[in-house]
Amino acid sequence: MANYTGSIVLFKNEKATLGKAIKSYLDATKGNSSKLYLIDNSPTDDLKDLATESNIIYVHNPGNPGFGSAHNLAIQRAIDSNSKYHFIINPDIQFNEGVVLEMVRYMELDPKIGMLMPKVLNSDGSIQFLPKLLPSMFWIFRRKLKKIDLSSKKFIDNYELRRVPESKIYNSPILSGCFTLLSLNAIKDVGAYDDKFFMYFEDFDLSRRMHAKYKTIYYPKVAVYHGYEGGANKSIKLFVIFLKSMITYFDKWGWIFDSKRKEINHKALAQFK
């Protein structure tokens, strides 16, 4: 089995929840030398005592450069240690022992896979529809207004690929960054997270760059549990960060005229015909 590592970015997290994510990874990698990097963007290092094992590398990063930038620190350390694959893990993720090895095994089968994401579930077992088509600016706003847009169901079903059979493995233009396996050879080719994104849309941007040259695979044969908070829907501060990141994304890829988006989305949808 190839070498692999993982990282979790912290920011004033509740220890009990974070401890479950750490334990999930440690249990899944028991018996090998896989390192888990904890990159702590908190102003204090109160969370350092969660680094209870020798293969947990704690890095205090109080300048808080953002989610993607902090993961980039771990990704570079993983590359320097000759890791072949790297897991991006949210602090509110839990999973059973077989998930990590199965994802690595599947990625090993095809060197053209650059990113791999499992099925992601809510705590009640319902599915979070996280693979997506490439968005337009109007799609982002329409999705945000879905509770008051009574005609939005058909649009959302299409954008979030909800009609795809639940067990189908497919190549999705967008994968969520809440739990993702990266091929580090592919990362060295297309680059890691863009530091211009503080939080939100950094996974859209990386998925898009990766999808242009590699497969970005949704792999629902295994599943993780994600305590989705939807912070941008509850906090004015986070919503402002969301808007800034959205602007960064569309400044980069095009607001109205995005010549590649329709072509990429059409190709993605053609998998299901």
Secondary structure as the mmCIF struct_conf table of DSSP 4:
data_model
#
loop_
_struct_conf.conf_type_id
_struct_conf.id
_struct_conf.beg_label_comp_id
_struct_conf.beg_label_asym_id
_struct_conf.beg_label_seq_id
_struct_conf.end_label_comp_id
_struct_conf.end_label_asym_id
_struct_conf.end_label_seq_id
STRN STRN1 TYR A 4 LEU A 10
BEND BEND1 PHE A 11 LYS A 12
HELX_RH_AL_P HELX_RH_AL_P1 LYS A 15 ALA A 28
TURN_TY1_P TURN_TY1_P1 THR A 29 GLY A 31
BEND BEND2 ASN A 32 ASN A 32
STRN STRN2 LEU A 36 ASP A 40
BEND BEND3 SER A 42 THR A 44
HELX_RH_3T_P HELX_RH_3T_P1 ASP A 46 LEU A 50
BEND BEND4 GLU A 53 GLU A 53
TURN_TY1_P TURN_TY1_P2 SER A 54 ASN A 55
STRN STRN3 ILE A 56 HIS A 60
TURN_TY1_P TURN_TY1_P3 PRO A 62 GLY A 63
HELX_RH_AL_P HELX_RH_AL_P2 PHE A 67 ASP A 80
TURN_TY1_P TURN_TY1_P4 SER A 81 ASN A 82
BEND BEND5 LYS A 84 LYS A 84
STRN STRN4 TYR A 85 ILE A 89
TURN_TY1_P TURN_TY1_P5 PRO A 91 ASP A 92
STRN STRN5 ILE A 93 GLN A 94
TURN_TY1_P TURN_TY1_P6 GLU A 97 GLU A 97
HELX_RH_AL_P HELX_RH_AL_P3 GLY A 98 GLU A 108
TURN_TY1_P TURN_TY1_P7 LEU A 109 LEU A 109
TURN_TY1_P TURN_TY1_P8 PRO A 111 LYS A 112
STRN STRN6 ILE A 113 LEU A 121
TURN_TY1_P TURN_TY1_P9 SER A 123 ASP A 124
BEND BEND6 GLY A 125 GLY A 125
HELX_LH_PP_P HELX_LH_PP_P1 SER A 126 SER A 126
STRN STRN7 ILE A 127 ILE A 127
HELX_LH_PP_P HELX_LH_PP_P2 GLN A 128 GLN A 128
STRN STRN8 LYS A 132 LYS A 132
HELX_LH_PP_P HELX_LH_PP_P3 LEU A 133 SER A 136
HELX_RH_AL_P HELX_RH_AL_P4 MET A 137 LYS A 144
TURN_TY1_P TURN_TY1_P10 LEU A 145 ILE A 148
TURN_TY1_P TURN_TY1_P11 LEU A 150 SER A 151
HELX_RH_AL_P HELX_RH_AL_P5 LYS A 153 TYR A 159
TURN_TY1_P TURN_TY1_P12 GLU A 160 ARG A 163
BEND BEND7 VAL A 164 VAL A 164
TURN_TY1_P TURN_TY1_P13 GLU A 166 SER A 167
STRN STRN9 TYR A 170 ASN A 171
BEND BEND8 PRO A 173 PRO A 173
STRN STRN10 ILE A 174 ILE A 174
TURN_TY1_P TURN_TY1_P14 GLY A 177 CYS A 178
STRN STRN11 PHE A 179 SER A 183
HELX_RH_AL_P HELX_RH_AL_P6 LEU A 184 VAL A 190
BEND BEND9 ALA A 192 ALA A 192
TURN_TY1_P TURN_TY1_P15 ASP A 195 LYS A 196
BEND BEND10 PHE A 198 PHE A 201
HELX_RH_AL_P HELX_RH_AL_P7 GLU A 202 HIS A 211
TURN_TY1_P TURN_TY1_P16 ALA A 212 LYS A 213
BEND BEND11 TYR A 214 TYR A 214
STRN STRN12 LYS A 215 HIS A 226
HELX_RH_3T_P HELX_RH_3T_P2 GLY A 231 ASN A 233
TURN_TY1_P TURN_TY1_P17 LYS A 234 LYS A 234
HELX_RH_AL_P HELX_RH_AL_P8 ILE A 236 TRP A 253
BEND BEND12 TRP A 255 ILE A 256
TURN_TY1_P TURN_TY1_P18 SER A 259 LYS A 260
HELX_RH_AL_P HELX_RH_AL_P9 ARG A 261 LEU A 269
HELX_RH_3T_P HELX_RH_3T_P3 ALA A 270 PHE A 272
#
